[in-house]
Amino acid sequence: MKKPSRITFQERLNHMVDTLRSQIRSGQYPPDSYIPSILQLSEDFKLSINSVQKGLDLLVEESLVERIPRVGVRVKETGADRAVTLSIGYYTTLIDEMDLGALVQKFENAHSSIKVNLIPLHFGDYVEVTENYLKNEMVDAVAINHINYSHFAHQHGGIAELFEPLDPTGDVYPYLAEAFSVNGQLFVQPVIFSPVVLCYNKSYFMKHEMPEPPMSWRWSGFMKLLDRLESETEAKLGFYFYPSTWNRWPVFILQSGVDFRNAPVNWGAPAIMDGIEACYRLIHRQNTFSLLLSSNETSVEELFLQQHVPVMMTTYFRLNQLKEAPFVFDVAPLPYVHEPKTLLLPLGFAVNRYSRKKAAARAFIDFMASYDTQLHIRQSTYTIPAMKQAAEWNGPEPLYRPANFHLYKEISDQFSLLSDLRLSEKELEKLIGAMNLYWSGIHSKEETRLRLAEIGQPVEKRN
């Protein structure tokens, strides 16, 4: 017998909850009466016992029913028309990156007894603020990217202290579920993801008869292309990126070819220094422009959209700022130092362990992971949905779609996470601190190498 699909399962679960809610509110099950047993509901709606329990948890949170131990589930006197308000912490960029506003509206339409209150969270102080919100029940679920997830794992007593375990699904790309799991247990439901890639103005390249970026090349070859762009065309700056952000600089370390699983790692090794040096050379190509732009709000993508730079380092998330681009653009793999690698940036939603509305929070997360929602993300944005079936959907495209949009499938063997560096929070801070001093010209290459060599070493072994 064919196993029921997750889509069908979700529809059946929603149907059970909606049916019981309607029957209670219409008086078919009056106050103090008992709804059918869990076994009967399981049979009637073709759901597992565990799934029925989840649906009943939602009705309990809505104050429609209450569990009476060893008796059953009883309809409450005060339950009618009471809505649950669900507070969801989110990155404000998700409004554009996954069309979150429209998805919340769809969720509320499908769950009339749940109202969603979006609580904005910011990248700069995400970890500290979110921990406070979680422990004080100010949010019931949160959006979290893998970099912030790693920070929680390092600093705050582990993921399990803050987030509820979730049931894994077989529909997402396996490497996304692995990124948010501890000892095989999933704590964050993957919803969207992106690798770090190059994006280039294809119209500009064609106009100036420049070779388009290949599938495999080194940074040295890339810089030769930049020399041509800056000498043979009107481009004053061929390439731009923000090097010091957590979702950019790790690329150059990951491309060193060093196996960070084999401790201890010599962080002053020539291969690692080669990556830092490659980044240094790129930074100093754009140094004058960096100083000029550091005092305003112009983003890399805005410069690209305004056709001030023909190539940028970016993500599929940020491509959503290019929906009104008056030119053709495309994506390409990053050049590499010693080994082709790029940074994988997964993002998902987690249930607050301290929340008293866990069933409603799970319903929200299940909705975000459902096929219809994932397909909406695929069709309405440039962001890659976590569900393979939705991500690889083919059909009439509502948006202009870069010719190489499915690049992420071809380079999936190059995906690496920040956590693959196997560094603690303090060690990561030392690493970025040493690199910044070198990139800014304060420390020499040798001074930087010596500082890096101290990372991961016992205190007694340091100079």
C-alpha positions, -999 to 999 in steps of 0.1 A, spaced: 0 0 0 14 34 -10 23 56 20 0 87 23 18 118 12 25 146 37 2 169 17 -27 145 21 -18 140 58 -19 178 64 -52 182 47 -67 154 67 -54 168 100 -68 203 91 -101 187 81 -104 169 115 -96 201 135 -120 222 114 -148 196 116 -145 193 154 -143 231 158 -174 236 137 -193 208 155 -185 223 189 -194 259 179 -227 248 163 -238 229 194 -235 194 180 -212 188 209 -226 210 237 -206 221 268 -197 192 291 -203 166 264 -174 144 252 -161 143 216 -154 109 201 -125 89 214 -90 93 200 -92 58 185 -125 67 168 -112 100 154 -81 81 142 -104 57 123 -128 84 110 -102 108 97 -75 82 87 -49 97 110 -24 82 133 -30 84 171 -1 109 174 -16 131 147 -50 131 164 -33 141 196 -17 171 178 -50 182 165 -66 180 199 -38 199 214 -47 228 192 -84 227 203 -72 226 239 -51 258 233 -82 274 218 -101 266 250 -127 246 231 -120 214 249 -102 200 279 -86 166 286 -101 147 315 -76 120 326 -88 84 320 -122 97 308 -118 116 275 -119 150 259 -147 173 271 -162 204 255 -156 235 276 -183 260 286 -162 290 279 -146 278 247 -169 293 220 -153 318 196 -121 322 215 -91 328 192 -55 320 199 -30 348 192 2 334 181 34 355 183 60 347 157 95 362 158 108 369 124 136 386 104 120 417 87 137 407 54 114 376 52 86 399 40 104 401 7 125 369 8 95 345 13 65 368 9 58 362 46 29 387 48 9 369 22 17 335 38 5 347 72 -27 358 56 -32 324 40 -25 307 73 -51 328 91 -76 321 64 -70 284 68 -70 286 106 -98 309 116 -93 305 153 -56 315 152 -44 351 147 -7 358 140 12 386 156 46 391 139 74 403 162 104 418 143 138 405 153 171 421 140 203 404 129 226 426 151 212 416 185 192 385 175 206 360 199 203 381 231 169 395 222 155 362 210 166 343 241 148 369 263 117 367 242 117 329 243 122 326 281 96 352 288 70 337 264 69 368 242 71 346 211 56 312 205 78 304 175 107 320 158 124 322 124 161 313 128 189 310 103 217 286 108 243 311 119 221 323 147 213 287 155 250 279 158 254 309 182 227 295 204 243 261 204 276 277 215 264 302 241 232 293 257 231 259 271 223 241 239 194 242 215 172 217 234 169 242 263 151 267 241 134 248 213 109 219 211 118 188 192 101 185 159 90 156 137 113 154 106 98 152 72 112 133 42 103 161 18 131 186 25 167 184 11 185 161 36 214 185 42 189 211 55 174 188 81 209 177 92 219 214 97 192 219 123 194 185 141 212 175 173 220 138 176 194 130 149 167 151 165 153 180 145 148 213 163 142 237 135 119 230 105 138 241 73 117 264 52 141 282 28 178 282 20 204 297 -3 241 292 -11 263 322 -15 268 328 -52 280 354 -78 253 374 -96 263 392 -128 246 417 -152 243 394 -182 232 423 -204 263 442 -195 286 412 -203 269 407 -236 271 444 -246 309 444 -239 315 409 -253 329 397 -219 331 360 -212 305 349 -187 316 333 -155 324 296 -159 312 268 -136 347 264 -121 375 289 -117 398 304 -91 398 339 -76 430 347 -95 411 342 -128 382 362 -115 404 391 -107 418 390 -143 382 394 -155 377 423 -131 408 439 -146 392 437 -180 358 450 -168 375 480 -152 399 488 -181 378 479 -212 343 491 -201 329 521 -182 327 502 -150 348 520 -123 342 490 -100 338 455 -114 328 437 -82 314 445 -48 306 426 -16 306 431 22 335 410 35 330 412 72 294 398 75 290 363 90 275 350 57 303 361 35 338 359 50 336 321 60 336 313 23 373 321 20 383 299 50 361 270 38 378 271 4 412 266 19 410 228 15 417 222 52 398 194 68 385 211 99 372 178 114 408 167 121 417 186 153 439 203 162 438 226 132 468 249 125 449 282 119 481 299 108 486 273 80 495 286 45 463 273 29 441 293 54 463 324 49 458 320 11 420 323 16 424 354 38 448 369 13 423 363 -16 397 382 4 423 409 12 429 415 -25 392 417 -33 387 442 -4 415 465 -16 402 465 -51 370 482 -37 387 501 -8 379 536 -20 343 527 -27 339 509 7 350 541 25 326 562 5 296 538 10 302 530 46 284 561 57 251 555 39 225 528 35 233 517 -1 233 480 -3 253 458 -26 222 448 -44 211 485 -49 245 493 -65 240 463 -88 204 473 -96 216 508 -104 242 492 -127 271 508 -108 288 473 -105 283 444 -130 292 416 -105 283 410 -68 286 383 -42 251 376 -30 224 350 -22 191 339 -37 175 357 -8 189 390 -19 180 385 -55 144 394 -45 156 431 -46 161 427 -83 125 420 -93 123 453 -111 157 451 -128 157 466 -163 184 442 -175 190 405 -177 210 390 -148 222 355 -139 240 336 -112 272 316 -112 293 296 -87 318 314 -65 355 312 -77 376 293 -52 410 294 -34 421 257 -32 388 238 -31 354 247 -46 332 255 -16 304 279 -8 285 288 24 251 272 28 225 295 45 194 275 57 165 292 75 136 277 93 111 280 122 113 266 157 87 262 185 95 280 218 99 253 245 85 278 270 53 286 250 19 275 262 6 275 226 28 248 212 1 231 192 -8 264 174 29 270 168 34 236 153 4 242 131 20 274 118 53 256 112 36 227 94 18 252 72 51 269 63 66 235 54 35 224 34 37 219 -4 13 248 -12 33 273 9 66 260 -4 53 263 -40 41 298 -33 76 307 -22 91 291 -54 67 309 -77 65 343 -60 102 349 -51 137 340 -61 142 322 -27 147 284 -28 121 265 -8 134 237 15 110 211 0 126 194 -30 93 189 -49 85 226 -47 120 238 -53 123 218 -85 88 226 -98 86 234 -135 59 254 -151 50 289 -164 71 314 -144 53 345 -130 87 362 -126 117 366 -148 139 336 -138 177 336 -143 187 310 -169 210 294 -143 185 295 -114 189 258 -107 226 263 -101 221 254 -64 215 217 -75 247 215 -95 269 229 -66 252 211 -37 283 190 -32 302 223 -24 278 234 4 294 240 38 281 255 70 297 279 94 297 252 120 319 231 97 348 253 110 344 235 144 351 267 163 336 280 195 319 314 197 351 329 213 373 313 187 351 327 158 354 361 173 392 358 175 393 347 139 372 375 125 391 400 147 425 389 134 412 390 98 398 425 102 431 438 115 449 424 85 423 435 60 424 470 74 462 472 71 468 474 109 485 440 111 510 425 87 505 391 72 531 375 96 514 392 126 481 378 114 495 343 109 509 343 145 475 354 159 456 328 140 480 301 151 469 307 187 433 298 179 424 264 194 457 261 213 459 256 251 469 287 269 503 272 280 513 266 244 508 302 234 537 327 234 
